[in-house]
Amino acid sequence: MSFIDPLLRSDCWDVPRSSRGSPILKYACHGQKGNQHFALRWLQGVDVNPVMIKHVPSNTCLEGDVATMKIYLAPCDASVMAQHWHWDTIQWKKAKKHEKELHLEA
């Protein structure tokens, strides 16, 4: 698992509550993890799409609804396609180096 930490941005994903159905919001990064603590879970091996995005404190995952264009927390289930995410660009090496520097390796 690889932690999501914006290197060059001031806004982070945030959840108002750590429960099923909670919407994902954008909020100023506070650096204390908690409600902003997300991590990638690989489905087909490390550094390969697709991935799941886990909200670590609640042990739930991001799920998207195409019809409503909403993203929310749901129980993690690798068989649910609405929880599979594809990234155009992921800087895997930079992310791993950053994790190591912060002692976040999982």
N, C-alpha and C positions, 0 to 999 in steps of 0.2 A: 504494500500500500504506500502511496506517495501523497504527502500532504500538499494541499493547495495553498499557496502563499503568494500573493501578488508582489512581484519584485519592484515594479515601477509604477504602481497605482496607489491611489489613496482611498479608493472605495473597495469594499469587500462584500461577498455574499453574507447575508445575515438572516436569521429567522427570529420572529417575535416570540415564538414559543417552540419548544422541542417536542412537538407532538404530531401525529399523523394529520396530514392535510394542511399543515402550517405553510404559508406561502414563503417563497424565497424573495428577499428584498435586497436592495443595494444600500449600504450604509458605510459611513466612515470607518476605516480600519482602526481597531483599538489594540491589536496585538496580543490580546489575552486569550485567544482561541475561544472557548465557550461556544456561544451561539454563532460564531464565525469560523468554527473549526470543521473544515471539510477535507476529505482525502479521496484520492482516486483508487478504485479497485479494478484491477485488470481482469478481463474475462477470458482472454486468449493468450496470456503470457505478458510479461513485462514489456513496456514500451510499444504496445500494439493496440490499435483501436479495434473494437469499441471498448469503452470503460464504463464503470458505474461510478457515481459520485456519492460518497457516503458522508452523512452528517455524523461525525464521530460521537459527540455526547449522547445523542438519542439513538444511535445505532440504526438510523433510517437512511434512505437513499432519495436522491432527487428523481422525481418522476415528472414527465411532461404530458400535458393534454393538448394535442394538436387542435382540437375543436375550440377550446377556450383560450388557447395560447398562454396557459398558466403553467408554472413550475411550482411544485410543492413537495413536502416530505411524505414518504410512504414506506411501509416495511420493505426492506431489501429483498428482491426476488430476481435472480439472474434470468429467469424465464420470461420476465415482463419486458417486452421490447421498448416500452415507454421509459425504461430506466437505462437504456443503452445510449451512450453519448459518444459522438465522433468529434475529434478535435482536428481542425485544419493544421494547426501548428502547435506542437508541444515541445518545449525545450527540455527534453528529458535529462540531458547531461547537466544543464544548468540547474534544473530542479533538484537533481540528486546531490550535486555539489552544495547547493544551498541547504538542503536537509541535513547533510553531514556537518556543515558549519554550525547549524543550530541544534545539533544533536537530536534530530527528529526521526532518524531512520527507524522504519517499522520492521 
